[in-house]
Amino acid sequence: MPSFRQWLLASVAFTVSLGPSLGCAGTTTADGSDDAAGGTSSGGSLASGGASSSGGAPGSGGQSSSGGQVGSGGGDCGPCPGYACQAPIVLSVGSQTDTTQVNLADLTATGDGLSIDCQLYAACSGECVGQSLLADGHYSVTVQATGTLPAVVEFDIQNPTDCGCCGCCPDSAAAQVVLLPDPEADGSRACCADLAADEANCGECGHACTDLETCQAGACVTL
């Protein structure tokens, strides 16, 4: 016959073996199906004007930042995978075609209630990015530069409402924009040169410095 001590240890072992195990809670995708443990969801809509969108709003237990990492979860959710979220607005802009080109030295992108910064990759191409999270709704952005016709990009934002405990990305919009030359422009921007430093196109296209000058900050300066 087992001793009282042996009976007590056996009872404790039996109780522990029946206890529930903790794991990462499952999440629900944007289409209503269930993901595996620790999964994430994404969704969005195609935006009018050539813009596309993806992602969704963060759920409880996760943290998100535009262009950054999504939270690591906590509690019963367990560890969550980290992934990068696209900035809410990303517009890739170009102005060079087979027959035309326009310098984008002063490229801008504007919209009601939107903060968008533009930077150039080259004289005739750049990118305009908005980092602030967007509420659900319809948006319109006007992209332009001196010597171009304005281009209007329109898109809709619809953030998901159920991302599970690990969270997910907010909705975003991306588009390719080609700026065409303004037929009434004087042609001073009709080149893909660095107007700040190109001695053959100093300050404006076609304005050349002499052999005794160099181009600095868009002006010909005597050596």
PyMOL commands that set and color helices and strands:
alter all, ss='L'
color gray80, all
select helices_A, chain A and resi 4-17+48-50+75-77
alter helices_A, ss='H'
color red, helices_A
select strands_A, chain A and resi 26-28+34-37+89-94+108-110+117-122+125-130+137-144+151-157+173-178+213-216+219-222
alter strands_A, ss='S'
color yellow, strands_A
deselect
rebuild
show_as cartoon
